[in-house]
Amino acid sequence: MRVLITGGAGFIGGTLARAHRDRGDHVVALDSLVTGVASQVPNGIELVQADIRDPDLPAIIRSRGPFDLVSHHAALKDVRLALLDPRADADVNVLGTLNVIRAAVDAGAGRLTFASSAAVYGDPPSFPTDEDAPIVPISPYGIGKYAGELYGRYFAHARGLPVTAFRYGTVFGTHTPEASEAGVIAIFARRIVAGEGVVIYGDGLQTRDFVHVDDIVRANLAVADASPPDPFVAFNVATGVETSVVDLASHMGALVEHPLIVRHEAAKAGEVRRNRMDASRLHAATGWVPQVDMDSGLVAVIDAARERFGA
């Protein structure tokens, strides 16, 4: 399989690129390197430095293709920045995604998958939330992700490009960026190993469905190997387990076996109150189930923080 991964020097994209390479796929990583790091791209994978908003993107992709799969993981992932500057978020996550979809069509790609988010649901009326729940995003980030889905649906039906949107839960792992949706885990780990207190915004009872990046990669590979069930399909990728921020902090403190100092500050605007998702559709289509339990994932994050920060 020939695969192009946008955001291939990032947290999820780089991990996914390595997995595709390890199973023998031909992989090209495309990244602007604004937030991505070239060293994240595994050996044996060509790195193309380019911006997904570049008007010449179709020619760039054609010159390295053809591709059986374009996996779109380049994005502005800083939810806080999206709140402060919605236009910057839309420039990358809406117009950039539209450019990638058009480029994939023009370059004759076999199919496209891309990283959407649980943020498209906003505060849903029921839990666990399945893909048929109302789409009412409450943040610019969620709005941008759903706009990308709508463009994907349009091009799937109008131009014959099969498109799959992955509505990820809160993705974490040993290289989680602090500015990402799961940045709370990376921030907590860094401060805990340094013996510093942690800050919780609001009452801390807001919950997230944390899913490990290795399980995200397995979902991507499973979908890549399956025939598209429809021209456009959205899959939740999550564990179905919700964890509050207060419980997360307490649990991470217990894992390092020392008291945790917690300070509360005002709640952030645009923050979803609760998230717990139903991934039954993905399981039915591919057999995917999450395999990495929360404890082992958190221990690995804390160990990585110790190595990184010398604690």
C-alpha positions in Angstrom: 0.0 0.0 0.0 1.2 3.5 -0.9 0.3 6.0 1.9 0.7 9.8 2.2 0.4 11.1 5.8 -0.1 14.8 6.3 1.2 15.9 9.7 3.6 12.9 9.4 6.1 14.6 11.7 3.6 15.1 14.5 2.4 13.1 17.5 -0.3 10.9 15.8 1.0 11.2 12.2 4.5 10.1 13.1 3.3 7.2 15.1 1.0 6.1 12.3 3.8 6.5 9.7 6.0 4.2 11.7 3.3 1.6 11.9 2.6 1.7 8.2 6.4 1.4 7.5 6.8 -1.5 9.8 4.2 -3.6 8.0 5.9 -2.9 4.6 3.8 0.0 3.2 5.5 2.7 1.2 5.0 5.9 3.2 5.5 9.6 2.5 5.2 12.1 5.3 4.1 15.6 4.5 4.6 18.2 7.2 5.1 22.0 7.4 7.4 21.5 10.5 5.8 24.4 12.2 4.9 22.2 15.1 6.0 18.9 13.8 9.6 17.7 14.4 11.6 16.1 11.6 13.1 13.6 14.1 9.6 12.2 14.7 9.6 10.9 11.1 11.0 7.3 11.2 13.9 6.1 9.1 13.0 4.9 5.7 10.2 7.4 5.2 10.4 10.4 2.9 9.7 13.7 4.5 8.2 16.4 2.3 8.2 19.8 3.9 5.1 21.5 2.7 2.1 23.4 4.1 -1.4 21.8 3.5 -2.6 25.3 2.5 -0.1 25.5 -0.4 -2.0 26.0 -3.8 0.6 23.7 -5.4 -0.3 20.8 -3.1 -1.9 18.7 -5.9 1.3 18.9 -7.9 3.4 18.0 -4.8 1.2 14.9 -4.1 1.1 13.8 -7.8 4.9 14.0 -7.9 5.2 11.4 -5.2 2.2 9.3 -6.0 0.0 7.6 -6.9 -1.3 6.9 -3.4 -3.8 4.3 -2.3 -4.5 6.3 0.8 -4.1 9.9 1.9 -4.2 10.0 5.7 -4.8 13.6 6.8 -3.5 14.3 10.3 -2.1 17.8 9.8 -4.1 20.3 11.9 -4.0 23.2 14.3 -4.4 21.2 17.4 -4.1 24.0 20.0 -7.7 24.3 21.3 -6.7 27.4 23.4 -5.4 29.2 20.3 -8.6 28.3 18.4 -10.6 30.1 21.1 -8.4 33.1 20.9 -8.1 33.2 17.1 -10.9 31.3 15.4 -9.7 32.6 12.0 -6.3 31.0 12.4 -8.0 27.7 13.3 -10.3 27.9 10.3 -7.4 28.7 8.0 -5.7 25.4 8.8 -8.5 23.1 9.9 -11.1 24.1 7.3 -9.3 25.6 4.3 -6.2 23.4 4.8 -8.4 20.3 5.0 -10.4 21.4 1.9 -7.1 21.8 0.1 -5.9 18.3 1.1 -9.2 16.8 -0.1 -9.1 18.6 -3.4 -5.4 17.6 -3.9 -6.2 14.0 -3.1 -9.0 14.0 -5.8 -6.8 15.8 -8.3 -3.9 13.4 -7.7 -6.1 10.3 -8.1 -5.8 9.0 -4.5 -7.7 5.8 -3.8 -9.3 7.1 -0.6 -8.8 9.6 2.2 -9.1 9.3 5.9 -8.7 12.2 8.3 -8.6 13.1 12.0 -11.8 14.7 13.2 -12.7 14.9 16.9 -15.2 14.2 19.6 -15.4 18.0 19.8 -17.9 18.0 16.9 -20.6 16.7 19.4 -20.2 19.6 21.8 -22.2 18.7 25.0 -24.3 15.8 23.7 -27.6 14.8 25.2 -26.8 11.2 25.9 -23.9 8.9 26.8 -22.1 6.9 25.5 -22.4 9.1 22.4 -22.7 7.4 19.0 -22.2 8.8 15.6 -25.9 9.6 15.1 -25.9 12.0 18.0 -26.7 15.7 17.2 -23.7 17.7 16.0 -23.6 20.9 18.0 -19.9 21.9 18.5 -19.3 24.6 21.1 -15.8 25.6 20.2 -14.1 26.9 17.0 -12.0 23.7 17.0 -15.1 21.5 16.9 -16.7 23.7 14.3 -13.6 23.4 12.1 -13.5 19.7 12.4 -17.1 19.3 11.4 -16.6 21.6 8.5 -13.9 19.3 7.3 -16.3 16.4 7.6 -18.9 18.2 5.5 -16.4 18.9 2.8 -15.3 15.2 3.0 -18.9 14.1 2.6 -19.4 16.4 -0.4 -16.3 15.2 -2.3 -17.1 11.6 -1.5 -20.4 11.9 -3.2 -19.7 14.4 -5.9 -16.2 13.4 -6.9 -16.1 9.7 -6.0 -13.3 9.9 -3.4 -14.1 7.5 -0.4 -13.7 9.5 2.8 -13.5 8.3 6.4 -13.6 10.7 9.3 -12.2 9.5 12.6 -13.9 11.2 15.6 -11.1 10.7 18.1 -11.5 10.7 21.8 -8.8 12.5 23.8 -5.6 11.0 22.4 -2.6 10.5 24.7 0.8 8.8 24.7 4.4 9.4 25.6 4.8 12.3 23.1 1.5 14.1 23.7 1.9 17.8 22.9 0.9 20.0 25.8 -1.1 22.2 23.5 -3.3 19.3 22.3 -6.6 18.1 23.6 -4.9 15.6 25.8 -2.2 18.1 26.9 -3.6 17.9 30.4 -1.9 14.5 30.8 1.5 15.8 29.5 1.3 18.9 31.7 0.3 16.9 34.8 3.2 14.4 34.2 5.8 17.1 33.8 4.7 18.9 37.0 4.2 15.8 39.0 7.7 14.4 38.3 9.1 17.9 39.2 7.3 17.8 42.5 5.1 20.8 41.5 1.4 21.4 41.9 -1.1 21.0 39.1 -3.8 23.5 38.0 -7.3 22.3 37.4 -9.7 24.7 35.6 -13.2 24.8 37.0 -14.3 22.1 39.4 -12.4 19.4 37.6 -15.5 17.2 37.2 -15.4 17.6 33.4 -14.7 14.2 31.9 -12.8 12.9 28.8 -12.7 9.6 27.0 -8.9 9.1 26.9 -7.6 6.8 24.2 -4.0 5.8 23.7 -2.2 6.7 20.4 -1.4 3.0 19.8 -5.1 2.2 19.7 -5.6 5.2 17.4 -3.0 3.7 15.0 -4.7 0.3 15.1 -8.0 1.9 14.2 -6.3 3.6 11.2 -4.7 0.4 10.0 -7.9 -1.6 10.4 -9.9 0.9 8.3 -7.1 1.2 5.7 -7.4 -2.6 5.2 -11.2 -2.7 5.0 -13.4 -1.8 2.1 -15.2 1.5 2.6 -18.7 0.7 3.8 -20.1 3.9 2.2 -18.7 6.8 0.2 -18.5 8.8 3.4 -18.4 7.3 6.9 -17.6 8.7 10.4 -16.2 6.5 13.1 -15.9 7.2 16.8 -12.5 6.0 18.1 -12.6 5.9 21.9 -12.8 3.5 24.9 -16.3 4.2 26.2 -14.8 5.1 29.6 -14.8 8.6 30.9 -12.4 10.0 33.5 -12.7 13.3 35.3 -9.8 15.7 35.4 -9.9 15.5 39.2 -9.7 11.7 39.1 -6.9 11.9 36.5 -4.8 14.2 38.7 -5.4 12.0 41.8 -4.6 8.8 39.9 -1.4 10.1 38.4 -0.3 11.3 41.8 -0.9 7.9 43.2 1.2 6.3 40.5 4.2 8.3 41.6 3.3 7.7 45.3 3.6 11.2 46.6 1.0 13.8 47.7 -0.4 16.0 44.9 -0.9 19.7 45.3 -3.9 20.9 43.3 -4.9 24.5 42.6 -8.2 25.4 41.0 -8.6 28.3 38.6 -11.6 29.6 36.6 -13.1 27.3 34.0 -12.1 27.8 30.4 -14.6 29.0 27.8 -15.7 26.5 25.1 -14.8 23.5 27.2 -17.0 20.4 26.8 -18.4 19.2 30.1 -18.5 15.5 29.5 -17.3 13.1 26.9 -17.9 9.3 26.7 -18.2 7.8 23.2 -19.6 4.6 21.7 -17.2 3.0 19.2 -19.5 0.1 18.3 -19.7 1.2 14.6 -15.9 0.9 14.2 -15.9 -2.5 16.0 -18.7 -3.8 13.7 -16.9 -2.7 10.6 -13.3 -3.8 11.5 -13.3 -5.7 14.8 -11.3 -2.9 16.4 -11.3 -2.7 20.2 -9.0 -0.6 22.4 -6.1 -2.6 23.8 -4.0 -0.2 25.9 -5.4 0.3 29.4 -5.3 3.7 31.1 -2.9 2.7 33.9 -0.1 1.3 31.6 -0.5 4.3 29.3 -0.2 6.8 32.2 2.9 5.0 33.6 4.6 5.2 30.2 3.8 8.9 30.0 5.2 9.5 33.5 8.3 7.5 32.8 8.9 9.5 29.6 8.5 12.7 31.6 11.1 11.6 34.1 13.6 10.9 31.3 12.8 14.1 29.5 12.9 16.4 32.5 15.5 14.6 34.6 13.3 14.0 37.6 
